[in-house]
């Protein structure tokens, strides 16, 4: 400034001009400094601001690895950000060494972010949860989030502009909110913490359609026995197919099979009428049992001894044993001949099951009881318990090392005094069956308490097929998976109440609802459902870590195929049960026992939709063949002929499907079973098509004039 003043003086400037010159020079210097600051800020690395913008928009940087699909990256957005930015939420891989949590704890300590009072999220409600000492909470939280923000946003050394301050404040609020979700609970030592699950983990399972159940992958509950139930009545799978299926079951975690023979067992002598014409031979049974043992699967036979004996009582030779003469559903427990009949069945079955440790004697859904003149004088629970006690006592006396198992449904409403009176707890072990998602709705806690006071051991029974519809042809895997996961939760909670705990779980696969019902969900169509549910019950959870095992077991990963070009790449989710509950998309190109028929069920589904669309268009959407037309006996033959233009294509689809079904089932079932299923499927495809035959007749009567059409409509009306 002095130099400028002397220069102005030498120029002979007046005082006021000297002051103006000084102010102008000062303003120029300030402007120069501002320009230099702006230039330095514009040259700074824009990456932090881009990252901050992505954080504000809810976006996520793509990962460098190929092990996460876009779906998985979206589902685990919060979990990954917690791992990478906070190192607080990462869960160890269930298949790994389980040291991830300790490594994260040590890393945080070394960085000075947290102290000894920080604990990590556990998946078990009884386990530890995230807690912070109250005195250190504010300081550690401020230090924690300060370092988190510093690692994400580069702060210039000079004073930031107002816009930058606002952006940082917004980023701080966002990460503060995430941190509050990460910190599960702040508690004092005197308060028992309650676990709240991370919402993003729940969201990840939900978006894949995997039911979220309170199970901890790090401390899973795995039943000791995992049985697969085979309902053989009226539709025996070929021995060659079972020989291919047993090793797959073992690979997926099964430990045994529960064989419900019914009329497929080769009964002889006075019981020979019970054996169906297409039953297994004695040699077949021996091969099946040998194949199961060769796959290290324990065999438990099941013989119906009270209810569901239609396969026997439908015959005239045994009709005198019925409780109700008009119904072959249940035996009369008051007849000595009934007990003689039961003993003969057990003896013939056990003759071929040498070395069996358990025998399931049925006794579920005894609908007719206490109705004949002999039984009316006794209480129903007395009739039931006395018959069960006689059958179980026979099994224990005749086969000392064999333990009888019964279904539990007839026991749920009986009093503990009655159970103790007949010493049921010393004679049988109950198998509690519930196929719905909500197990406690059907077996509440009070029933578990009662069973635990009577029985030292207990079994459970879920389902992998045949539980949600008498005429379905493909199981809903999402519903069955939730049923099995819920069972694991119930077993882990209720097991400690019993002296010996749970023996295991049986995954039932019903083929008919009873002996007179039609076929439902044939075994080859349910192999993917069986695989998913076996993996879940044999690991104690079901998540992305099981993907490789599931796909390799079902023959989805071909040797030598490129993972990048395969539809089963590592980045793909294990399943998506929301959009694909039947797993047609996921496993439609895999190779497992029964895969051709599994693929055919998708074609059947598409054919059903095509037929319904065709008839909707012909009989409802277009106004020439509605119910009103049929009732009023008028229409336009030319318009019906136009609508029938699609009929040859639809008809060809159905006939081709029937031929393909026979080819797909040829390696699995005999000709009787194949014919039954094809005929029933054809009927089911057109079960809502009451006037389908009328439409076919229209195409043949178009040239016969009004009289022929009038005759057609009369037929349709009838």
Residue pairs with C-beta under 8 A, 6 or more apart in sequence:
1 22
1 25
1 26
4 21
4 22
4 25
5 18
5 22
8 17
8 18
8 21
8 22
9 18
13 21
37 158
41 156
44 154
44 156
45 154
48 152
48 153
48 154
49 153
49 167
51 61
51 152
51 153
52 152
52 153
52 167
52 171
54 60
54 61
55 152
55 171
55 174
55 175
56 170
56 171
56 174
58 77
60 73
60 74
60 77
60 80
60 81
62 73
63 73
63 80
66 569
66 570
66 571
67 570
67 571
68 76
68 571
69 569
69 571
69 572
69 573
70 571
71 207
71 208
71 573
71 576
72 204
72 544
72 571
72 573
73 80
74 207
75 200
75 203
75 204
75 207
75 208
76 200
76 204
77 200
78 89
78 178
78 181
78 198
78 199
78 200
79 89
79 90
79 91
79 198
79 200
79 201
79 204
81 178
82 88
82 89
82 90
82 178
82 182
83 89
83 90
83 104
85 148
85 151
85 152
85 175
86 144
86 148
86 178
86 179
86 182
87 104
87 107
87 108
87 113
88 104
88 108
88 118
88 120
88 121
88 130
88 182
89 120
89 121
89 182
89 198
90 100
90 101
90 104
91 100
91 101
91 121
91 123
91 217
91 218
92 98
92 99
92 100
92 101
92 218
93 100
93 545
94 217
94 218
94 220
94 539
94 541
94 543
94 545
95 545
98 218
101 120
104 120
105 114
105 118
105 120
108 114
108 118
109 115
111 147
112 143
113 140
113 143
113 144
113 147
114 140
114 144
115 133
115 136
115 140
117 131
117 132
117 133
117 136
117 140
118 130
118 131
118 132
118 140
119 128
119 129
119 130
119 131
120 128
120 130
121 129
121 130
121 182
121 184
121 198
122 128
122 129
122 195
122 216
122 218
123 197
123 214
123 215
123 216
123 217
123 218
124 195
124 214
124 216
124 219
125 194
125 195
125 214
127 195
127 216
127 219
128 193
129 184
129 185
129 187
129 193
129 194
129 195
130 182
130 183
130 184
130 185
131 185
131 186
131 187
131 193
132 140
132 141
132 183
132 186
134 186
134 188
137 186
141 179
144 179
145 172
145 175
145 176
145 179
148 175
148 179
149 168
149 171
149 172
149 175
152 171
152 175
153 168
153 171
155 168
156 164
160 168
181 198
181 199
181 200
182 198
184 193
184 195
184 196
184 198
185 193
185 194
185 195
185 196
187 193
197 212
197 214
201 212
202 212
205 211
205 212
205 543
206 212
207 578
208 573
208 574
208 575
208 576
208 577
208 578
209 478
209 575
209 576
209 577
209 578
209 579
209 580
209 581
210 481
210 542
210 543
210 574
210 575
210 577
211 437
211 478
211 481
211 482
211 485
211 486
213 482
213 485
213 486
213 488
213 489
214 489
215 221
215 485
215 488
215 489
215 492
215 540
215 541
216 541
217 540
217 541
217 543
217 545
220 488
220 539
220 540
220 541
221 488
221 489
221 491
221 492
221 495
221 540
222 537
222 538
222 539
222 540
223 460
223 488
223 491
223 502
223 503
223 504
223 505
223 537
224 255
224 502
224 503
224 504
225 255
225 256
225 298
225 459
225 503
225 504
225 505
226 253
226 254
226 255
226 256
226 504
226 505
226 507
226 534
226 537
226 538
227 254
227 255
227 256
227 257
227 258
227 298
227 300
227 504
227 505
227 506
227 507
228 249
228 254
228 256
228 257
228 258
228 464
228 506
228 507
228 509
228 530
228 534
229 257
229 258
229 260
229 302
229 461
229 506
229 507
229 508
229 509
229 510
230 237
230 257
230 258
230 259
230 260
230 509
230 523
231 260
231 466
231 508
231 509
231 510
231 511
231 512
232 259
232 260
232 261
232 262
232 264
232 511
233 260
233 262
233 263
233 264
233 311
233 511
233 512
233 515
234 262
234 263
234 264
234 276
234 511
234 512
234 515
234 519
234 673
235 511
235 512
235 519
235 522
235 669
235 673
235 676
236 264
236 278
236 279
236 280
236 669
236 670
236 673
237 245
237 523
237 668
237 669
238 667
238 668
238 669
238 670
239 280
239 284
239 287
239 288
239 291
240 667
241 524
241 593
241 594
241 667
241 668
242 288
242 291
243 287
243 291
244 593
245 523
245 527
245 593
245 594
246 257
246 291
246 292
246 294
246 295
246 297
247 295
248 527
248 531
248 553
248 592
248 593
249 257
249 295
249 297
249 530
249 534
250 295
250 296
250 297
251 553
252 530
252 531
252 534
252 535
252 538
252 549
252 553
253 534
253 535
253 537
253 538
253 539
254 297
254 534
254 538
255 296
255 297
255 298
255 504
256 292
256 297
256 298
256 299
256 300
256 504
257 292
257 297
257 298
257 299
257 300
258 300
258 302
258 360
258 506
258 508
259 288
259 299
259 300
259 301
259 302
260 302
260 304
260 360
261 301
261 302
261 303
261 349
262 304
262 311
262 515
263 274
263 275
263 276
263 279
263 311
263 515
264 275
264 276
264 278
264 279
264 280
265 274
265 275
265 279
265 280
265 285
265 348
265 349
266 275
266 279
266 280
266 281
266 282
266 284
266 285
267 273
267 274
267 275
267 345
267 348
268 275
268 348
269 344
269 348
270 344
271 344
271 345
271 348
273 315
273 317
273 318
274 311
274 312
274 315
274 345
277 672
278 670
278 672
278 673
280 288
282 352
285 352
286 352
289 299
289 352
289 353
292 298
292 299
293 299
298 357
299 353
299 356
300 356
300 357
300 358
300 359
300 360
300 405
301 349
301 350
301 353
301 356
301 359
301 360
302 359
302 360
302 361
302 362
303 342
303 345
303 346
303 349
303 359
303 360
303 361
303 362
304 311
304 361
304 362
305 331
305 342
305 345
305 346
305 361
305 362
305 363
305 391
306 330
306 331
306 333
306 361
306 362
306 363
306 366
306 384
306 387
306 388
306 391
307 329
307 330
307 331
307 362
307 363
307 364
307 365
307 366
307 367
308 329
308 330
308 362
308 364
308 365
308 514
308 515
309 328
309 329
309 330
309 331
310 328
310 329
310 514
310 515
310 516
311 515
312 318
312 321
312 328
312 341
312 345
313 319
313 321
313 322
313 328
313 329
313 331
314 328
314 515
318 341
319 325
319 328
320 337
321 331
321 332
321 335
321 337
321 338
321 341
322 328
322 330
322 331
322 332
322 368
323 329
323 330
323 331
323 332
323 333
323 368
323 369
323 371
323 372
323 375
324 330
324 368
324 371
324 372
327 368
329 367
329 368
329 514
330 366
330 367
330 368
330 369
331 338
331 341
331 342
331 387
332 338
332 372
332 374
332 375
333 369
333 375
333 383
333 384
333 386
333 387
334 372
334 374
334 375
334 378
334 383
335 374
339 390
339 391
339 394
342 391
342 394
343 394
346 359
346 361
346 391
346 394
346 395
346 398
347 398
349 359
350 356
350 359
350 398
350 399
350 402
353 359
356 402
357 401
357 402
357 403
358 402
358 403
358 404
358 405
358 429
359 395
359 399
359 402
359 403
359 404
359 405
360 404
360 405
360 406
360 431
361 388
361 391
361 392
361 395
361 404
361 405
361 406
361 428
362 406
362 407
363 384
363 388
363 391
363 406
363 407
363 410
364 406
364 407
364 409
364 410
364 433
365 407
365 409
365 410
366 384
366 410
369 375
369 380
369 383
369 384
370 376
370 378
370 379
370 380
370 383
375 383
381 414
381 415
381 418
382 418
384 410
384 414
385 414
385 418
385 419
385 421
385 422
385 424
386 422
388 406
388 422
388 424
388 427
388 428
389 422
389 423
389 424
389 427
391 404
392 404
392 406
392 424
392 427
392 428
393 427
395 402
395 404
396 402
396 403
396 404
396 427
403 428
403 429
404 427
404 428
404 429
405 428
405 429
405 430
405 431
405 459
406 428
406 429
406 430
406 431
407 430
407 431
407 433
407 461
408 430
408 431
408 432
408 433
408 443
408 451
409 433
411 419
411 424
411 430
411 451
412 443
412 447
416 450
416 453
416 454
419 425
419 450
419 454
420 454
424 454
424 455
425 454
425 455
425 456
429 455
429 457
429 458
429 459
429 503
430 451
430 455
430 458
430 459
431 458
431 459
431 460
431 461
431 506
432 443
432 451
432 458
432 459
432 460
432 461
433 460
433 461
433 462
433 508
434 442
434 443
434 461
434 462
434 483
434 487
435 462
435 463
435 467
435 468
435 483
435 508
436 442
436 483
437 479
437 482
437 483
437 486
438 486
439 483
439 486
439 487
439 490
440 490
443 490
445 494
448 494
448 497
449 497
451 458
451 498
452 458
452 494
452 497
452 498
455 498
456 498
456 499
456 500
457 498
457 499
457 500
457 501
457 502
457 503
458 498
458 501
458 502
458 503
459 502
459 503
459 504
459 505
459 506
460 487
460 490
460 491
460 502
460 504
460 505
460 506
461 505
461 506
461 507
461 508
462 480
462 483
462 484
462 487
462 505
462 506
462 507
462 508
462 533
462 537
463 480
463 483
463 507
463 508
463 509
463 510
464 475
464 480
464 484
464 507
464 508
464 509
464 526
464 529
464 530
464 533
464 534
465 475
465 480
465 509
465 510
465 521
465 523
465 525
465 526
465 529
465 530
466 475
466 508
466 509
466 510
466 511
466 512
466 513
466 520
466 521
466 526
467 480
467 483
467 508
467 510
468 475
468 476
468 479
469 520
470 513
470 517
470 518
470 520
471 518
471 520
471 680
471 684
472 520
472 521
473 520
473 521
473 522
473 525
473 601
473 604
473 681
473 684
474 521
474 525
474 526
474 582
474 601
474 605
475 521
475 525
475 526
475 529
475 582
476 581
476 582
477 528
477 529
477 532
477 533
477 575
477 577
477 581
477 582
477 583
478 577
478 578
478 581
479 581
480 529
480 532
480 533
481 532
481 533
481 536
481 542
481 577
484 505
484 507
484 533
484 536
484 537
485 536
485 541
485 542
487 505
487 537
488 536
488 537
488 540
488 541
491 502
491 505
494 502
495 501
495 502
505 537
507 530
507 533
507 534
507 537
509 521
509 523
509 526
509 530
510 520
510 521
511 519
511 520
511 521
511 522
511 523
512 518
512 519
512 520
513 520
518 676
518 680
519 673
519 676
519 677
519 680
522 597
522 665
522 668
522 669
522 677
523 594
523 668
524 593
524 594
524 595
524 596
524 597
524 598
524 664
524 665
524 668
525 594
525 597
525 598
525 601
527 554
527 592
527 593
527 594
527 595
527 598
528 554
528 583
528 586
528 587
528 592
528 598
529 583
531 550
531 553
531 554
531 592
532 542
532 550
532 575
532 583
535 542
535 546
535 549
535 550
536 542
539 546
542 574
543 574
544 573
544 574
546 574
547 572
547 573
547 574
548 557
550 574
551 557
551 568
551 590
553 592
554 587
554 590
554 591
554 592
555 590
555 591
555 592
555 595
556 568
556 587
556 589
556 590
556 591
557 566
557 568
558 566
563 569
563 570
567 589
575 583
575 586
576 585
576 586
577 583
579 585
580 586
582 601
582 602
584 599
584 601
584 602
584 605
587 595
587 598
588 598
588 599
588 602
592 598
594 668
596 663
596 664
596 667
597 661
597 664
597 665
597 668
599 664
600 657
600 660
600 661
600 664
603 657
603 660
604 657
604 661
604 681
604 685
607 653
607 654
607 657
607 685
608 685
610 650
610 653
611 650
611 654
611 685
611 686
611 689
612 688
614 646
614 647
614 650
615 688
615 689
615 692
615 695
617 643
617 646
618 625
618 640
618 643
618 644
618 695
619 625
619 626
619 627
619 691
619 695
620 626
622 639
622 643
623 629
624 635
624 636
624 639
624 640
624 643
625 635
625 640
625 643
625 691
625 694
625 695
625 698
627 691
629 635
629 713
630 691
630 694
630 713
630 716
630 717
631 717
633 710
633 713
633 714
633 717
634 713
635 709
635 713
637 698
637 701
637 702
637 709
638 702
640 695
640 698
640 699
640 702
641 698
641 699
641 702
644 695
644 698
644 699
647 695
647 696
647 699
654 682
654 685
658 678
658 681
658 682
661 674
661 677
661 678
661 681
662 674
662 678
665 673
665 674
665 677
666 674
669 677
686 692
691 716
694 712
694 713
694 715
694 716
697 712
697 715
698 709
698 712
701 708
701 709
701 711
701 712
